[in-house]
Amino acid sequence: MKKLFIIRHAKSSWANPTQPDYLRTLNERGIQDAPKMAKRLISRQPHIDLFLSSPAKRAMQTCVLFCNEFAKDQSL
């Protein structure tokens, strides 16, 4: 049976409230928490063929951090 995992981006920065939404990056907490959450998912031993991400910066950063933990290629 195929499974779909939908993962929300990690905590994003609101340091510049006038910045366009898609340009917001992760804050320090998000950068620290994303790998922890990836490890929690890894502990469930899922088979993941592909990671897809929104082009929003915070989503891409979260995806890269997950790919690092899962040792997956980050090809675009």
C-alpha positions in Angstrom: 0.0 0.0 0.0 1.3 3.4 -0.9 1.5 6.2 1.7 1.6 9.9 1.5 3.3 11.9 4.2 2.4 15.6 4.3 4.9 17.6 6.4 4.5 21.2 7.3 7.5 23.5 7.2 9.4 24.1 10.5 9.1 27.3 12.5 9.6 30.3 10.3 11.1 33.7 11.0 9.0 36.8 11.2 12.0 39.1 11.7 10.8 41.2 8.8 7.0 41.3 8.8 6.9 43.2 5.4 8.8 40.4 3.7 6.8 38.4 1.1 5.5 35.2 2.6 7.3 32.9 0.1 10.7 34.5 1.1 10.4 33.8 4.8 13.2 31.5 6.0 13.3 29.2 9.0 14.2 30.7 12.4 16.8 29.0 14.7 14.2 26.9 16.4 13.0 25.6 13.0 16.5 24.8 11.9 17.0 22.8 15.1 13.6 21.1 15.1 13.3 19.9 11.5 16.1 17.3 11.8 14.6 16.1 15.1 11.2 15.6 13.5 12.9 13.8 10.5 14.6 11.4 13.0 11.2 10.8 14.7 9.8 9.8 11.3 12.8 7.7 10.5 12.2 5.8 13.7 8.9 4.6 12.1 11.0 3.1 9.3 9.0 4.5 6.4 10.0 3.8 2.8 10.2 7.2 1.1 10.9 7.3 -2.6 10.7 11.1 -3.1 10.5 14.4 -1.3 8.6 17.2 -3.0 8.5 20.8 -1.7 6.8 24.1 -2.3 9.3 26.7 -3.7 8.8 28.8 -0.6 12.1 29.3 1.2 11.0 27.9 4.6 9.5 24.8 2.9 12.6 24.2 0.8 14.9 24.6 3.9 12.7 22.1 5.8 12.8 19.7 2.9 16.6 19.9 2.7 17.0 19.2 6.4 14.7 16.2 6.0 16.6 14.9 3.0 19.9 15.2 5.0 18.5 13.1 7.7 17.1 10.5 5.3 20.3 10.6 3.2 18.3 11.4 0.1 19.5 13.3 -3.0 18.5 16.9 -3.1 18.2 17.2 -6.8 15.9 19.8 -8.2 
